[in-house]
């Protein structure tokens, strides 16, 4: 998500509670909000390893980072790791995102604290090409092993998944997954989930895009597959929908003090969701997003309340 989109700025300005407003006004150090309580974590079903429910996606914002932008991303990553954040999702297709993440993690000395996820694709289905691409990803990320390797957007999965499972057996990758961010691919995704012992899937899911909740998330639970959620803000659509509206008073019942926190808490409260990966390229957005991994989460009744409230807003 673009780091300076006005709808997100407006949502933060209008939705934040007193503590958040004070922090953004400079009266409370931003880092103070990050130490209020531990991050909520979820287990990866295939191993039981726990990861925090809010991570970072690197599409767009990390692709061309240089100069001042690079310094900002360094501070974002430093604070993310210091707060206990782990999951960073990237891909070779995201421009310079892999080398940017690799350089920052190495420079900060936080690689061992992070859970690095990247992707591989092949139009031809060539295992040799895919292996070369994965080797290049590890070099760019400055690591000898990646935590999660995913077949990107279901690119030749039947050809590439055997290679990924072989790399997993060899210890080059820890977990295997597949990704999509397009509803037309959901049918193919469910077929792959049934056919392969995947550790992870990654799918598009947002308060205004709940298709995944109907079939994919229940199947993930049945198959024991972890779920990463991309596009949690619907490419900023959800902020456009609430622009100019104050956060409902009942949001405090789930410790949400901004629209972003409300939307993220709604997603991670689904029992099948393991982690959401919003684009995060500024310190204010990091503090706002990571707060969704703290405090209370919606129960089933609150989830329905959030859905009914959002669905009732003018389109």
VOKOLTOR-21866 format. One record per residue: x, y, z of N, C-alpha, C, CB in turn; residue in one letter. Coordinates in steps of 0.001 Angstrom, whole numbers, plus 500000, padded with zeros to 6 digits. Atoms other than C-alpha are relative to their C-alpha. Glycine has a CB too. Layout:
XYZXYZXYZXYZA/...
END
This chain:
500833498823500000500000500000500000500876501238500000499054499999501201X/499162498828500067501414503445499156500146500640501366499439500993499012X/499776499517498653502992505006502255499358501330500298501435500097500249X/500548498671499735501360508424501819498608500166499423500915501064499438X/501345499915500547497861507587500627499121500813500943499405498588499772X/500745499118499111495560510348501982498906499299500778499406501109499218X/501086500653499276492762507963502908500520499307501256499289498990499096X/499420500622498804495064506053505289500363501070501014501246499158499638X/499663498915499073496324509332506779498753500510500695500700501150499261X/501239499497499416492788510555507289499432499018501000498978500288498915X/500543501012499103491745507254508834500770499974501315500036498621499337X/499195499959498786494640507405511281499645501224500834501495500005499656X/500262498754499275493936511025512166498655499954500712500042501191499045X/501343500000499440490232510456512764499791498860500984498979499916498895X/500301501184499224490340506973514233500812499803501249500163498847499169X/499141500298498869493195507066516737499433500512501306501358500582499779X/500379499566498675492495507235520433500994501020500533499901498810500942X/499193498928499422494081509729522794501473499660500037499525500313501389X/498587500380499930497297507768523285500646500066498639500155498603500578X/499445499982501341497811507355519565500174501410499478499125499216499065X/499889498621500454497101511012518846501166500701500672498706500757500272X/498883499384499290499557512055521513501322499552499425499942499671501481X/498760500523500564502207509789520040500313500661498675499913498492499823X/499749499414501300501764511131516528500259501495500097498837499736499079X/499722498582499792501827514680517911501364500203500632498923500633500869X/498660499911499451505206513895519477500045500055501511500676501187499455X/500012499900498549504098513917523119500338498672500671498647500483500472X/499611501316499501504673510167523561500919499377498962498746499087500281X/499142500641500992507611508380521927499249498874499309501285499465500654X/500693501051500746506340506120519166500308498626500557500379500055498532X/499624501303499491508248503218520645499284499622501283501462499959500222X/500670500304498746506362503542523931498755499172499781499649501270500729X/501212500746500281503200502243522333500313498541499680499241500642498847X/499644501349500428505069499154521107500297499074501168501191500050499084X/499601500841498879505909497934524605498860499776500980501178500616500717X/501114500083499067502433497925526111499672498568500395498785500650499404X/500352501385499703501778494181525875500624499096498955498462499808500044X/499408500928500979503091491045524141499150499904498744500172498607500615X/500722500203501249502156490368520545499226498687500050500971500011498803X/500770501229500144499394487854519937500680499128498945498513500303499610X/499363500926500943500847484788518209499045498858499660501323499440500587X/500762501180500410499423481814516339500991498902499613499027500331498807X/499102501095500371500939478355515794499913499678498507499674498752500820X/499982500577501344501990477073512383499575498549500175501437500125499300X/500542501326499694499895473884512278500964498840499782498796499771499181X/499158501153500312502544471641510725501119499764501006500593500169498643X/498906500165499038505091472264513508499667500483501405501208500728499510X/500277499397498699503516474259516336500808501251500265500262499011501080X/499244498759499843506048477080515903499037501188499965501084500135498890X/500918498867499900504342480352516860500610501245499355499647500279501473X/499575498735500602504534483608514908498956501070500322500193499854498449X/500959498925499744502947487015515607499001500137498859500731501325500212X/501086499982500977499660487625513813500076501172499023498686500037500716X/499819498889500938500828490847512106501449500036499541499597501356500650X/498666499903500584503806490932509750500090501195499069500357498717499247X/499758498905500946505045493133506903500033499439498584501332500743500328X/499901500283501423504456492919503161500879501041499335498609499966499346X/499006499096500590507077494469500880499725500374498550501348499376500088X/500314499594501374505323494886497528499908501516499922498676499351499519X/500048498573500323505701498381496024500941500843500856498594500508500161X/499258499050499180507136500252499015501480499684500128499400500059501353X/498608500388499830510379498286499188500702499785498655500085498736500839X/499467500360501314510900497906495438501109500930499524498892499993498991X/499040499027500529512870501091494754500571500880501105499340500872498934X/499589499185498867513876502287498220501466500416499912499758499250501288X/498642499457499983516945504553498224500020501207500924500480500386498561X/499840498769499244518327507418500304499123500082501228499719501155499130X/500846499764498829515815508796502790498986498879500193499276501338499869X/500944501114499895513311506054501978500664498784500630499439499637498620X/499278501126499438515946503447502761500229500164501490501317499824499295X/499789499735498580516687505099506102498708499786500781500521501433500212X/501294500209499349512980505063506945499703498519500135498881500693499215X/500248501434499939512684501379506078500903499326501030500208499368498625X/499099500553498995515706500644508243499406500188501392501393500663499912X/500592499753498697513961502260511215498734499166500201499687501483500162X/501178500861499919510746500398510427500401498584500388499242499990498663X/499577501369499723512567497068510411500604499882501394501007499531498951X/499408500030498665514519497931513566498912499942501061500898501226500224X/501078499959499006511364498779515485499126498750499932499137501249499796X/500799501205500177509494495821514045500641498835500764499855499656498494X/499304501089499320512114493360515280500050500232501506501416499846499446X/499932499693498573512448495148518631498664499742500691500421501453500208X/501329500220499434508686494867519149499625498527500036498967500768499210X/500308501424500034508817491117518535499404499542498686499065499662501104X/500510500376501310507631491186514912500928499011499316499814501234499128X/499181501025500643508820488322512724499796499895498492499715498678500622X/500257500378501387507126487713509374500189501182499055498588499440499859X/499826499042501091508380489681506372499852499227498702501395500736500078X/500303500699501247506963488614503018500482500822498813498487499718499881X/499463499299501154508737489507499789499953499074498783501451500486500273X/499998500810501222509339488189496247501002500576499014498584499941499365X/499116499480501039511792488449493328499292500998499086500559498857499175X/500756499106500882509024490196491391499816501390500583498652499406499702X/500193498702499357509009493081493874501237500889499844499671499811501485X/498874499097500247511874494995492269501187499681500888499576501440500213X/498837500171499132514680495489494787499621499594501419500801501276500038X/500447500279498636512625494360497781500863498952500694498560499541499986X/499176501032499361514643491190498409501365500542500444500199498827499041X/498712499482499522518063492903498443499864501079501060500784500546498847X/500212498987498965516649495797500485499772499324501345498801500910499643X/500254500721498754515288493409503118501272499302500477498863498973499812X/498784500699499619518479491365503060501056500929500578500562499275498815X/498998499044499523520730494392503460499619500573501360500177501132498989X/500440499410498735518641495915506251500097498989501138498562500519499878X/499958501019498949518332492654508184501431499699500412499311498719499532X/498599500264499691522061492006507920500622501172500751500787499718498717X/499423498829499362522983495567508843499530500192501426499680501216499207X/500554499858498657520710495558511874500308498804500889498508500200499921X/499709501204499231521798492083512925498758499300500535500898500342501137X/501263500548499501518185490883513179499526498785499209498931501067499968X/500458501112500826518094488023510680499430498857500830501135499490499147X/500456501138499207517714485389513404498673500265500696501043499640501024X/501278499658499380514724487261514831498840499944499015500078501378500612X/501038499853501019512849487326511538499579498659499404500486500920498897X/500540501123500761510691484859509633499859500502498571498611499478500591X/499966499470501361511554485547505983499258499076499044501448500193499532X/500781500740500998509087484474503312500216500642498641498480499975500366X/499896499472501351509681484825499600499312499017499048501498500233499594X/500795500741500967508380483307496373500852499585498803498804500838499539X/499354500453501225509335481483493194498921499798498953500818498688500232X/500967500188501080507638481331489810500730499529498753499215501311499715X/499428500446501269508179479797486384498887499801498999500814498697500176X/501009500175501043506071480209483286500198498685499252500044501172499018X/499698501217500753507810477278481644499859498739500846501401500078499438X/500018501159499121507650475028484683501346499329500128499006499013499514X/498655500555499941511406474498484496500513499964501438500952500814499119X/499460500136498653512764473129487761501381500649500096500077498517500400X/498662499404499991516260474285486790499902501518500134500774499623498716X/500180498548499903515074477858486275499525500397501394498997500491498940X/500518499699498672513164477773489546501097499869501055498826499073500337X/498905500181499045516196476433491433500976501174499937500742498680499726X/499105498851500155518364479216490008499380501249500614500319500240498514X/500695498839499432515751481767491004500036499966501531498539500046499507X/499963500106498543515635480449494572501400500247500548499508498630500439X/498624499726499575519427480454494851500260501506500001501013499278499074X/499818498550500085519378484101493740499261500710501132499511500524498640X/500751499394498902516710484921496322500759499890501310498630499345500135X/499240500161498768518809483483499122501209500930500032500448498552500156X/498864499066500035521811485523497960499532501422500273500720499933498638X/500495498633499792519748488720497824499545500222501440498844500295499041X/500445499885498614518282488023501259501138499787500996498894499005500270X/498798500189499176521800487282502573499775498932501073500409501329500662X/500254501090499079520791484004504144500267498678499302498558500057500535X/499768501317500598521601480331503607498756499121500065501160499303500699X/501247500738499904518048479254504402498854500992500141500027499006501192X/501157499125499899514674480901503915498929499273500803499470500411498588X/500990500629499135511849480294506356498820499448499210499508500991501032X/501150500445500794509059480036503781500234500332498536498685500657500502X/499953499797501448509255479550500017498624499649499450501132499129499323X/501355500160500511505981479967498144499981500036498474499087501088500566X/500230499918501440504917479240494583499093501200499768499364498668499424X/500664498701500149503872482705493473498822499916499024501006501058499520X/501201499925500839500330483127492131499764498716499204500109501179499044X/500272501317500586500036479385491417500712499802498664498504499814499812X/499222500109501227502774479549488778500605498607499875501102501068499965X/499509501369500235503323475971487524500202499222501298501311500041499226X/499799500636498694502722474524491011500317498516499934498791500192500834X/499741501439500065502689470880489955501447499705499631499068499342498995X/498594500176500367506160471315488457500938500482501099500300500739498706X/499081499388499041507635473494491217499902499423501404499752501466500060X/500135500475498623506230471977494400500922498827500321498573499601500261X/499038501068499668508325468765494152501396500551500293500080498989498854X/498702499378499751511423470963493963500028500654501381500317501040498911X/500041499345498693510330472978497007500034498978501136498746500872500116X/499967501027498959509678469846499020501392499360500104498941498921499715X/498634500516499968513127468563498034500917500968500739500519499754498573X/499205499001499286514709471822499222499686499981501496499744501402499422X/500374500095498588512773471467502460500702498806500646498462499873500153X/499318501175499465514191467960502967501487500253500192499795498808499081X/498575499682499922517671469359502360500297501117501002500513500395498630X/499797498946499019517149472153504918500234501374499412501136499653500857X/499800498685500625517372474999502402498806500924500250500231499841498489X/501185499244499626513819476105503197499307499245501131499039500207498773X/500629500624498839511793475467506342498545499620499742500079500931501188X/501418500243500268508222475664505048499703500236498520499109500911500884X/500402499919501405506503475277501671498573500536499916500109498607499306X/501339499451500168503520477268500453499700500390498570499820501187500886X/500434499455501290501563478662497519499224501281500277499121498964499195X/500679498727499804500062482104497008499048500317498859501011501112500149X/500828499335501004497298483902495193499489501300500592498816499090499539X/500660498762499572495820487384495352498847500320499064501004501177500041X/501062499824500988493100486842492768498890498989500243500554499859498569X/501140500888499760489633485424493397499830498938498921498738500809500103X/500154501050501009489545483606490015500917498796500207500253500576498646X/499094501130499745492424481426491287499603499191501236501423500508500166X/500342500683498755490640480334494454499637498539499780498854500709500678X/500363501392500274489250477178492859501252499150499825499110499904498745X/498749500733500191492712476094491718500773499881501309500865500688498939X/499316500038498711494091476976495143499448498883500877499869501345500717X/500573501050499157491663474688496930500415498610499502498462500117500031X/499553501288500542492627471848494573501417499675500457499933500011498464X/498620500210499558496305472313495455500054499712501499500863501227499666X/500026500217498556495495472481499163499626498554500322499011500967500672X/500417501381499781493825469081498909501053498993499512498671499744499295X/499092500948500651496533467521496746501392499941500620500128500351498557X/498618499923499522499723468579498567500046500303501501500779501076499218X/499831499731498566500964468659502195500647501370500233500855498894500654X/499465498647499888501451472422502169500074500435501460499142500983499197X/499901499405498660502672474189505296499200501296500067501476500265500373X/500632498681500041501259477566504227499220500171498707501052501114500140X/500575499383501187498861479165501825499973501493500253498564499439499679X/500152498550499887498633482886501115498860500412499083501333500758499631X/501214499674500744495354484429499999499549501421500312498879499002500328X/500558498663499805493608487786499569498748499908500876499665500666498632X/501114500016499049491169488566502386499945501370500655500163498857501076X/500198498691499385489736491844503699498543500112500423500393501156499023X/501374499824499539486587493133505380499041500188498821499910501200500950X/500870499829501172485250494015501912500232498908498953500229501377499370X/499682501096500924486578490814500291500070498713500817501358500262499227X/500076501100499043485404487869502367499821498637499329498864500241500962X/500191501258500720485295485169499694500847498875500581500332500184498530X/499103501033499476488261483331501205499444499342501260501368500597500296X/500526500539498745486380482879504476498988498894499771499367501103500815X/501056500977500263483709480750502816500543498592499763499187500435498803X/499494501324500369485858477905501447501459499788500362499824499784498533X/498558500203499864489589478500501701500427499893501455500752501131499330X/499559500029498607489987479251505393499511498748500742499510501247500720X/500392501271499363487874476297506584500813498810499489498518499737499764X/499197501091500546489799474004504226501411500025500578500053500087498468X/498671499891499398493104475339505591500008499394501400500450501472500055X/500092500580498666491949474410509080499924498475499917498773500558500747X/500140501456500158490934470924507909501320499349499592498921499680498960X/498760500561500523494268470410506134501216500307500879500241500522498608X/498877499655499140496425471848508931501014500901499318500678498755500473X/499137499082500749497791474653506745499897501415500562499628499995498504X/499971498619499528498867478061508005499534500934498882501424500389500482X/500545499043500969497336481119506318500638501370500185498467500105500140X/499581498602500078499043484370505363498947500759499201501425500141499344X/501013499183500664496644487144504350500659501195499329498925500469501003X/499531498820500711497612489603501632498826500933499679500735499593498708X/501000498975500317495743492770500607498974500171501129499282499642498696X/500956499912498890494217493127504106499192501290500021500727499863501296X/500759498754500102493125496672503304499353500158498624500908501192500287X/500671499953501298491793495796499851500544501062499072498547500226500194X/499356498960500835494316498014498021499468501382500367499758499722498486X/500462498740499386493148500911500288498500500232499849500744501168499392X/501445499802500155489456500410499386499308500180501345499382498819499257X/500701499952498722488516499873503019500136501365500659500526498919500931X/499838498666499427489951503241504031499146501028499273501462500419499959X/500877499104500757488078504982501252498566499917500532500037499650498490X/501369500218499544484871503486502634499716500724501322499734498506500157X/500215499379498688485391504961506116500567501407500078500618499149501084X/499378498673499968487009508234505116499040501016500636500398500453498564X/500781498966499330485809511059507365499135499501501137499145500676499017X/500848500549498943484104508698509823500825499699501251499287498723499510X/499293500348498761485129508452513474499859498522500299499472500826501179X/500036501403499607485907505049514874498826499789500963501352499566500658X/501121500244499081482818503548516574500487499826501441499211498752499560X/499619500125498591482882503670520379500256498551500393498917500589500891X/499850501392499599482560499887520546501337499399499575498876499185499425X/498680500518500390485991499491518918500914499845501205500654500924498969X/499151500106498811487503500026522360499832498650500688499680501127500981X/500225501310499387486010496662523376501005498961499505498580499525499711X/498957500904500511488702494995521240501347500725499939499616499459498592X/498735499253499898491433497536522056500474500530498655501079499117500601X/499659499399501292491310499061518562499864501513500113499088499444498858X/500036498541499924492183502750518402500183500654498636501069500496500951X/499949499438501351492326503190514609499239499066499067501481500198499515X/500685500842500986490527501928511525500890498838499561499583500837498778X/499097501074500422493603499961510471500010498875501025501426500541499791X/500003501026498963493662498169513817498689499224500010500245500630501367X/501292500683500048489945497395513590499959498997498852498859501017499856X/500029500886501164490324495950510078500936498810500181500379500773498737X/499048501093499817493406493907510986499556499042501095501376500550500326X/500490500858498920491953492624514258498846499127499515499554500848501205X/501075500803500567488878491493512351500582498797499247499120500858499058X/499420501084500802491074489439509995500692498962500865500987500561498991X/499224500968499222493377487872512569499150499298501050501173500691500672X/500874500695499062490445486979514802499367498767499377498920500935500499X/500475501236500615489424484369512238500933498881500449499951500112498426X/499128501031499419490699481131513801500938499324499012499165498960500643X/499123500636500987492240479914510529501129500910499541499193499562498804X/498979499055500454494323483059509920501197499952500934499431501436499925X/498776500060499218497922482781511056500670501363500098500957498994499397X/499305498712500016499314486187510022499520500834498828501527499801499927X/500305499061501081498354489255507987501275500768499674498833500979500397X/498751499360500431501027491069505966499704501322499279500806499050499074X/500248498707500637500031494702505341501288500665499555499252500918500946X/498854499203500411502413496893503380500319501021501080499733500699498650X/499617499170498853504390498827506003501330500663499705500084499159501306X/498770499330500425506906501447504950500300501267500779499919500329498548X/499718498839499162506690504193507592499846499596501459499059501194499649X/500089500312498579507090504212511368498571500171500527500960500885500791X/501389499908499525503551505552512019499142498817499565499370501283499501X/500784501155500450502082502765509892500413498738500737500157499798498491X/499551501160499235504234500194511671499348499988501374501531499999500136X/500570499933498656503079501370515091498502499742499967500285501363500636X/501443500199500133499469501449513901499686498531499728499431500886498874X/500277501388500363499578497992512306500350499022501112500760499634498752X/499555500975499008501539496218515029499108500041501234501460500260500393X/500919499916498864499075497477517646498825499050499837499492501428500167X/501082500961500229496517495167516016500349498620500531499677499912498517X/499571501286499448498564492257517364500088500048501522501351499596499413X/499990499866498550498074493464520939498567500093500517500818501239500431X/501300499836499363495166493293523329498964499000499527499495501377499761X/501108500901500282491754491767522766499700499925498499498756500448500760X/500444500210501373490536490305519473498490499779499993500741498795499352X/501448500204500074486935490139518254499614498535500208499474500485498656X/500597501328499957484850487125519236499020499888498839499290499734501373X/500892500225501137482262485673516849498934501087499901499336498631500113X/501035498971500016479614488201517883500558501337499521499384500155501391X/499401498737500431481960491148517426500361499960498524501242500315500833X/499699500116501430483058489853514035498741500304499174500543498576499667X/501249499728500718479438489890512901499616501472500109498864499118500543X/500294498574499821479027493385514338500845500851499057500249500423501458X/499118499257500901482033494641512376499531499847498560501459499518500142X/500486500238501359480737493037509188498731500794499716499741498512499783X/501264499292500207477261494504509640500220501509499924499011499670501125X/499722498569500027478662497958510370500615500398498667500932500390501153X/499327499653501251480965497960507365499068499846498812501239499136499804X/500907500235501123478368496490505017498906501065499929499369498613500113X/501041498981499973475915499185506091500461501385499589499427500072501352X/499483498698500422478201502053505076499681500254498539501514500084500232X/500204499701501419477491503869501804501180499523499181499782501502499786X/498934500525500851479464502253498990500782501085499292499427499063498986X/
END
